[in-house]
Every structure is written in C-alpha cells, then in structure tokens.
C-alpha cells in the first residue's frame, strides 16, 4: 500500500525529504565525532620523563669494543656491497655482449631472407607467365 502511494508523491517533496534526512544524518555524525574527541584523555603513557636507575652501566672499554665491532661489521658489509656491485657490472656487460651477438645473428638471418625473397621476386613474373602459357590462359606471341 505504501508503494502505491509513492506514485502520488510530488517529486519535489520527495527531494526535500531526502535533503532533510541527509542534513540530520550529517549533524548526528558531527555530534558523535565531537563527543568522542572530548572523551579521550590526552596522556602520554608510560611517563616519558620518569627516570629509572640503570641495572648496569657500560664502561668505556665495553663501549669502545662495541664501537669497533660495529665498525668491523659495517666495513665487511660495505666490502660485500662493493663486490656485489662489481659482479652485477660484470654480469650486465656479459649480457650486453650476448645480446649484441644475438642481434647480429638475427640481422644476418633477416638480410639473408631478404636476399632470397628478392631473388624469388625477380624470378616470379617469368614463372607466372610460363604457367599461364602452359595452362592456355594466354597465347604465346608468334
């Protein structure tokens, strides 16, 4: 029954109802967002300025040993990185050489095929005329 009454509703009224519904929904969402923000406590946890006593202090010798160890590890990593870069450069050069060789071979095959095609194209008209004469499609000149 309600659907049958929709035909009698003026479209302008229906548009007004939709606009009012959208406005109320937007106001409700804005109010909910405002209340949620005011409920949140602004606190940093755990307390960042709280000073706790250290269980053990690091001595100068131990600090220096750790620093030297890190320097050795960093140096080894840098050397490994340089070796990888060198290897990549060599691989790239080898692949480039292989590609250029293959491109040369393909060019040679294309040129060879082009020459054969040219030769066949020069011979083809004479063969077509001979075929047509043999089948009687054209008569030889006398």
Backbone bond lengths (Angstrom), bond angles and torsions (degrees), N, CA, C in turn:
res aa  C-N    CA-C-N  psi(-1)  N-CA   C-N-CA  omega(-1)  CA-C   N-CA-C  phi
1 X - - - 1.438 - - 1.518 110.53 -
2 X 1.333 116.02 -39.26 1.457 120.22 -179.88 1.527 110.71 -64.77
3 X 1.335 116.75 -38.72 1.452 120.30 178.60 1.522 111.47 -65.81
4 X 1.306 117.23 -33.84 1.465 120.85 178.65 1.520 110.36 -67.53
5 X 1.326 117.64 -30.84 1.458 120.91 -179.93 1.521 111.88 -77.22
6 X 1.331 118.20 -19.21 1.451 120.77 179.60 1.525 111.64 -63.59
7 X 1.306 118.13 -28.98 1.466 120.54 178.41 1.516 111.51 -65.33
8 X 1.326 116.67 -29.28 1.463 120.76 -177.62 1.527 112.23 -85.47
9 X 1.348 118.12 -8.36 1.465 121.21 -177.16 1.522 108.93 -77.69
10 X 1.315 115.16 135.99 1.463 121.29 177.48 1.538 108.12 -70.60
11 X 1.335 119.14 130.88 1.476 120.81 -178.58 1.520 112.82 -58.69
12 X 1.308 117.93 -32.86 1.468 119.99 178.74 1.520 110.61 -65.87
13 X 1.324 117.92 -36.78 1.459 121.68 178.17 1.521 109.77 -67.54
14 X 1.296 116.41 -42.32 1.465 120.61 178.73 1.532 110.29 -61.30
15 X 1.333 117.61 -42.40 1.460 121.24 177.56 1.522 110.89 -63.22
16 X 1.325 117.63 -39.82 1.468 121.06 177.82 1.522 111.00 -63.25
17 X 1.318 116.69 -40.82 1.474 120.85 179.49 1.527 109.70 -63.66
18 X 1.330 116.89 -42.99 1.463 120.20 179.29 1.529 111.17 -63.53
19 X 1.322 117.24 -40.22 1.464 120.73 179.79 1.520 110.16 -64.00
20 X 1.325 117.66 -43.28 1.471 121.50 178.92 1.520 110.26 -63.64
21 X 1.340 117.63 -40.67 1.471 120.66 179.37 1.521 110.84 -63.64
22 X 1.324 117.40 -43.03 1.466 121.06 179.44 1.527 110.43 -63.93
23 X 1.317 117.51 -40.16 1.471 120.86 179.11 1.521 110.54 -63.20
24 X 1.343 118.05 -44.76 1.469 120.64 179.93 1.527 112.16 -65.29
25 X 1.317 116.32 -39.36 1.467 119.25 178.14 1.526 110.17 -64.66
26 X 1.333 117.13 -42.31 1.472 120.84 178.99 1.522 111.32 -63.26
27 X 1.343 117.07 -42.19 1.471 120.10 178.00 1.529 111.07 -63.67
28 X 1.320 116.48 -40.74 1.463 120.07 178.84 1.524 111.76 -62.82
29 X 1.334 117.11 -43.26 1.470 120.35 178.43 1.526 111.25 -64.99
30 X 1.336 117.00 -40.08 1.467 120.13 178.81 1.515 111.12 -64.40
31 X 1.345 117.94 -41.79 1.466 121.30 179.05 1.526 110.65 -65.05
32 X 1.331 116.78 -42.42 1.466 119.82 179.90 1.531 110.84 -62.11
33 X 1.328 116.39 -42.48 1.464 120.49 178.61 1.526 111.00 -63.33
34 X 1.327 117.54 -41.95 1.473 121.31 179.90 1.523 111.05 -63.87
35 X 1.326 117.83 -42.22 1.461 120.16 -179.77 1.520 111.61 -69.26
36 X 1.298 116.99 -36.55 1.472 119.42 177.92 1.522 110.98 -63.85
37 X 1.317 117.21 -41.59 1.459 120.13 -178.71 1.515 111.84 -66.12
38 X 1.296 117.64 -35.81 1.465 119.64 -178.17 1.523 111.28 -75.25
39 X 1.338 117.84 -22.93 1.467 120.62 -179.52 1.525 112.75 -78.69
40 X 1.314 117.91 -24.84 1.463 120.42 -177.91 1.522 110.80 -69.35
41 X 1.329 114.48 134.03 1.462 119.32 176.53 1.513 107.75 -87.32
42 X 1.279 116.35 136.82 1.451 121.08 178.76 1.534 108.35 -98.83
43 X 1.325 113.63 96.00 1.459 118.87 -177.12 1.520 108.32 -144.19
44 X 1.292 115.57 139.64 1.452 120.38 176.93 1.514 107.59 -93.44
45 X 1.316 115.84 125.65 1.461 118.72 -179.03 1.513 107.86 -129.77
46 X 1.255 122.06 142.13 1.465 127.49 -13.40 1.529 110.03 -68.18
47 X 1.260 114.79 166.01 1.462 120.89 -175.17 1.530 109.71 -57.13
48 X 1.336 118.73 117.08 1.464 120.39 -175.09 1.530 113.31 -74.72
49 X 1.292 116.90 -21.04 1.463 118.77 -177.17 1.522 112.85 -96.16
50 X 1.310 116.53 2.95 1.463 119.91 -179.97 1.530 109.07 -74.45
51 X 1.298 116.44 125.55 1.459 122.42 -178.54 1.516 108.14 -98.35
52 X 1.336 114.77 126.16 1.464 119.81 179.08 1.519 108.48 -114.13
53 X 1.300 117.73 145.42 1.466 119.85 178.12 1.533 110.45 -71.01
54 X 1.319 115.35 141.28 1.458 120.84 179.06 1.517 109.78 -77.18
55 X 1.338 115.97 143.63 1.458 119.24 179.13 1.521 110.65 -72.75
56 X 1.338 116.05 -32.68 1.456 119.53 -176.63 1.523 108.43 -152.93
57 X 1.306 116.46 137.98 1.458 120.74 178.81 1.518 109.55 -93.00
58 X 1.317 115.72 148.82 1.460 121.21 177.29 1.521 106.86 -93.63
59 X 1.307 114.95 124.96 1.452 119.76 179.96 1.518 111.48 -78.83
60 X 1.329 116.24 168.43 1.465 121.71 -178.55 1.526 110.54 -63.46
61 X 1.316 118.18 -40.28 1.467 121.42 -179.70 1.521 111.75 -64.05
62 X 1.342 114.77 -43.31 1.456 119.08 179.68 1.543 110.36 -66.98
63 X 1.315 116.30 -39.13 1.465 121.11 177.83 1.534 110.02 -62.83
64 X 1.316 117.02 -44.81 1.456 121.61 179.24 1.528 110.59 -64.24
65 X 1.326 117.54 -40.73 1.468 121.39 179.45 1.527 110.34 -63.38
66 X 1.324 116.99 -42.70 1.467 120.05 178.10 1.531 110.58 -64.38
67 X 1.324 115.77 -40.64 1.466 120.01 178.75 1.524 110.63 -62.31
68 X 1.313 117.89 -44.89 1.459 121.48 179.30 1.528 110.88 -64.66
69 X 1.325 116.03 -39.57 1.465 120.18 178.27 1.534 110.02 -61.95
70 X 1.327 116.32 -44.59 1.459 120.03 178.25 1.524 111.45 -63.73
71 X 1.338 116.50 -38.72 1.464 120.30 177.69 1.529 110.57 -62.37
72 X 1.332 117.13 -42.88 1.468 121.05 178.54 1.528 110.95 -62.88
73 X 1.322 116.19 -45.03 1.466 120.27 -179.92 1.523 110.90 -63.51
74 X 1.326 116.37 -42.36 1.459 120.59 179.26 1.525 110.83 -63.92
75 X 1.323 116.30 -42.47 1.460 120.49 179.10 1.531 110.56 -62.99
76 X 1.335 116.55 -42.70 1.470 120.20 178.72 1.525 110.45 -63.43
77 X 1.322 117.34 -40.39 1.461 120.63 178.78 1.535 111.21 -65.44
78 X 1.311 116.14 -41.03 1.464 119.66 178.39 1.525 111.00 -64.58
79 X 1.338 117.31 -40.76 1.464 120.60 177.70 1.524 110.55 -63.37
80 X 1.336 116.31 -42.66 1.466 120.39 177.39 1.519 111.53 -61.69
81 X 1.327 116.20 -40.43 1.458 120.85 178.70 1.529 110.96 -64.51
82 X 1.327 116.39 -42.32 1.472 119.90 177.34 1.530 110.82 -62.54
83 X 1.329 116.81 -40.75 1.466 120.25 178.96 1.530 110.37 -64.31
84 X 1.331 117.19 -41.19 1.461 120.26 178.44 1.527 111.18 -64.23
85 X 1.318 116.13 -40.97 1.462 119.40 178.43 1.530 110.82 -63.24
86 X 1.326 116.57 -42.66 1.463 120.77 179.31 1.540 109.37 -62.55
87 X 1.333 116.46 -44.69 1.459 120.89 179.40 1.534 111.05 -62.50
88 X 1.327 116.82 -41.40 1.463 120.27 178.14 1.527 111.04 -63.46
89 X 1.329 116.30 -40.81 1.461 120.53 178.91 1.532 110.40 -62.45
90 X 1.338 116.90 -43.39 1.459 120.86 178.96 1.529 111.02 -64.94
91 X 1.345 116.56 -42.90 1.463 120.47 178.72 1.527 110.81 -62.21
92 X 1.339 115.92 -42.47 1.459 120.05 179.57 1.525 110.52 -62.51
93 X 1.333 116.93 -41.86 1.469 120.63 179.46 1.529 110.29 -64.27
94 X 1.331 117.41 -42.80 1.465 120.79 179.57 1.529 110.53 -64.03
95 X 1.323 116.88 -43.58 1.464 120.03 178.70 1.525 111.36 -63.98
96 X 1.316 116.65 -38.25 1.469 120.24 178.44 1.518 109.93 -63.53
97 X 1.339 116.85 -43.49 1.470 119.77 177.95 1.528 110.54 -61.18
98 X 1.323 116.70 -45.22 1.467 120.25 -179.86 1.526 111.24 -61.79
99 X 1.332 116.48 -42.44 1.461 119.85 179.59 1.521 110.82 -63.91
100 X 1.329 117.49 -42.49 1.462 120.34 -179.86 1.525 111.09 -64.36
101 X 1.334 116.50 -38.81 1.462 119.66 177.16 1.526 110.59 -63.56
102 X 1.331 116.29 -44.85 1.465 120.56 179.89 1.524 110.48 -64.32
103 X 1.321 117.05 -40.33 1.472 120.68 177.36 1.525 109.82 -61.65
104 X 1.333 117.58 -40.67 1.467 121.34 177.29 1.520 111.10 -61.48
105 X 1.342 116.47 -42.61 1.463 119.71 179.21 1.535 110.57 -64.64
106 X 1.315 117.16 -41.44 1.466 120.38 179.36 1.525 110.25 -64.48
107 X 1.330 117.00 -42.71 1.464 120.26 177.53 1.530 110.85 -59.75
108 X 1.328 116.62 -42.31 1.468 120.40 179.63 1.529 110.09 -62.58
109 X 1.348 117.53 -42.55 1.465 120.60 178.98 1.528 111.16 -64.73
110 X 1.318 116.57 -40.46 1.470 120.37 179.01 1.521 109.84 -63.97
111 X 1.333 116.97 -45.10 1.469 120.32 179.25 1.524 111.37 -61.92
112 X 1.330 116.39 -41.79 1.464 120.65 178.77 1.527 110.56 -63.15
113 X 1.327 116.96 -43.94 1.463 120.99 178.97 1.518 110.72 -64.64
114 X 1.317 116.59 -38.37 1.459 120.81 178.99 1.534 110.67 -64.17
115 X 1.332 117.89 -41.00 1.463 121.12 178.40 1.526 110.91 -64.22
116 X 1.340 116.50 -44.65 1.470 119.77 178.96 1.525 110.79 -62.32
117 X 1.334 116.42 -41.29 1.456 120.53 179.15 1.528 110.30 -63.63
118 X 1.326 117.02 -42.21 1.459 120.67 178.22 1.517 111.67 -61.25
119 X 1.320 117.26 -42.80 1.463 121.48 178.57 1.524 110.03 -62.76
120 X 1.326 116.36 -44.82 1.469 120.54 -179.82 1.522 111.04 -64.73
121 X 1.318 117.36 -36.52 1.466 120.63 179.78 1.527 110.74 -68.09
122 X 1.338 118.02 -32.82 1.467 120.76 177.78 1.531 110.72 -71.06
123 X 1.314 117.75 -34.17 1.458 122.57 -177.76 1.527 110.98 -81.21
124 X 1.295 117.87 -30.24 1.463 123.69 -171.04 1.532 113.89 -57.09
125 X 1.340 122.18 -46.34 1.471 119.55 -178.59 1.519 112.95 -58.63
126 X 1.337 117.42 -41.93 1.463 120.25 178.63 1.516 111.56 -62.99
127 X 1.328 117.41 -39.82 1.465 121.04 179.97 1.522 110.98 -67.73
128 X 1.338 117.17 -37.12 1.468 120.68 178.97 1.524 109.95 -64.84
129 X 1.334 116.58 -44.18 1.472 120.49 179.25 1.528 109.70 -63.14
130 X 1.325 117.95 -43.60 1.469 121.28 179.21 1.524 110.30 -62.53
131 X 1.318 118.04 -40.75 1.459 122.11 179.47 1.523 110.52 -64.51
132 X 1.320 116.34 -42.94 1.465 120.01 179.72 1.539 110.80 -66.14
133 X 1.317 117.86 -37.52 1.470 121.04 177.19 1.520 110.89 -66.54
134 X 1.337 116.44 -41.40 1.465 120.60 -178.94 1.525 111.79 -67.09
135 X 1.316 117.11 -31.55 1.471 119.28 -178.82 1.531 111.30 -88.20
136 X 1.337 116.99 -7.52 1.459 120.13 178.47 1.504 112.88 87.09
137 X 1.305 117.76 6.38 1.452 119.78 -179.58 1.520 111.10 -68.76
138 X 1.312 116.49 -30.87 1.465 120.34 173.97 1.519 107.73 -132.34
139 X 1.346 114.92 153.00 1.458 120.10 -178.35 1.507 110.13 -100.91
140 X 1.311 117.20 140.49 1.468 119.82 179.03 1.523 110.24 -66.67
141 X 1.290 115.97 148.75 1.467 122.01 177.68 1.526 108.31 -74.38
142 X 1.303 114.88 138.41 1.466 118.03 -179.35 1.482 111.98 -111.74
